C-alpha cells in the first residue's frame, strides 16, 4: 500500500510516533500511514529477477521437506525455512500473479522467542505484504509497509515476540491488496531472524471512552474533523427525542461485546477517573462512504490513546431492509463502534457476517448479535488463514478479573438487550 503521511500521537504527556493503518467499515476502504523504525537494517543484497521461491543458497530438499519450488500456496505445501547457526533464514521468491502467495514453514517457536522479518524488494515493483501464522493457521502478526521516507517504505518489516508456543509457525509473503500499478507482482528477499530469551509481553487492560459531546478531532487521514454533539434527530426525524436512549444502548452493546475482556467502558456522561489513559470513540457527523473509521490497526495495542470516529448520521434508515427501532439503531451503532475499537486494540478485518471485525456486511447485519470470534481473514489482509479475535484479545488486554455482568456499567441495559437477541 502506498502511504504519504505520518501520524503524531500524544498520550500521557509523552509524544511518540506510531505506525498506523486507518480502517474504514462499509466501503471496505483502508488507507494508512506508518513511520520508519529507524534502526531497521536491510538484508545484505537486493533481490534478483525471476528467482525461485525458497531459501537462498540452500539445497532444494532437506530432511524435513522441500526448501524451494512450487507449489507453495498453502500451509500444507509450505517451503521449509532453513536457519543457519546464527538463527537467520534467508528467503527469496516471486509473486507471479494477482493472488499468488508463498508460504514458508518457520518451525517451532516458544513464548519469548523473537522474530525479525525484513523484506526487501529492491529492483522490483512488488508492494509486498507479510504475515506470521501459528500451527492452527491463525494470523498473529502482519505488516504491509514499514513506512517512513526511505526508498523501502513499502517493504514489510516485523519485530515480534511470541506470546503462545506452537510446534509450527509460518511466514506468508504476498502482494498488498492495495498495491499501485505494477505492484502486484515482482521478486523479493526476506531475512528472518529468530532468537530466544526475551520477556513475554503480558496483557494490559484498556479503557475506552465513548464521546458523545462533540469535538474537533485532528484525524490522521481526514485532517480536522468537526463533530457536533451526538443527536439522533439528524439520522432521521423518526429518532427525535430518543438520543439518550440510543446512547445508553450503544454503551450496553460495548459492554456486551467487550464483556469477557479487561476493557473498561466509559462515556462523556460518566467519564473515567482523572489520570486514566484511554482510547476515544467519537460519535457524530456524516461520511458518504463510511460508517466509521479507526486511526490505526494498532497491533498488540501499543498506543493506549488512539481514536476512532463513528459517523452516526450515516446510519440512515434507508440502508436497512426496514426502519430500525431506536433499540436496533443503538445496537447497529454499538456494533460498528466495537468494530472500530477492535482496530484500536490490534484486530484486522475478517470475512464473516457474524463477526464484529467483518468488513463486507450489509447494514442489516449490524443489528444482529455480532461477536469477536475466529473467522477467515478478509482478502484485504490475506487470502489465507483466519484471525482468532478471542485469542488475540486474551493476549492483548486479557480477561476481565471478574466477568460478572451485574458488576459492570450499564448492567440493566446489558441484560435487556441480551433478551432482544434471545439469550
Order of alpha helices (4+ residues) and beta strands (2+ residues): beta-beta-beta-beta-beta-beta-beta-beta-beta-beta-beta-beta-beta-beta-beta-beta-beta-beta-beta-alpha-beta-beta-beta-beta-alpha-beta-beta-alpha-alpha
